[in-house]
Amino acid sequence: VSDGDDSGERDEPDVSDDDQFTVIIPDPSLVKDDGIIYVSDDELVIYDLTITNIGQQIATGVVVTDTVPLNTTFDLTNSSATWNNCPDGAPAGTICTYDIGTLGVGADTTKPQIRIVQDSLFRRQVNSH
């Protein structure tokens, strides 16, 4: 018969329903803006992607994923050179990635990306947030 004392058992702290826990996590935020409302045919559109860590912990391994919009192609020549999986002329629907890496607490970074409007019937309006 055991007395319940197991030398391999760890001591757990006493907890109650009133205990409060604070979880500190990174919280990356992404804002995508082209600064315009309407796009003309074959116009180069520059999207600024601003990534900010609004959390309370350093964010590591940050990767931005973006999809080339309908009626556009990706212009690698005029874009940030470190976009992955997006060759020059990549069509709509192509998923592009950009490795940010580490983003400190409150830190931000802006990465431009340029696309060419293809469709002569295509017009778009950007919703402001």
Secondary structure, DSSP 4 states (H G I P E B T S, - for coil): ---S--TTPPPPPP--TT---------EEEEEE-S-S---TT-EEEEEEEEEE-SSS-EEEEEEEEEPPTTEEE-GGGS-TTEES--TTPPTT-EEEEEEEEE-TT-EEEEEEEEEE--TT----PPP-
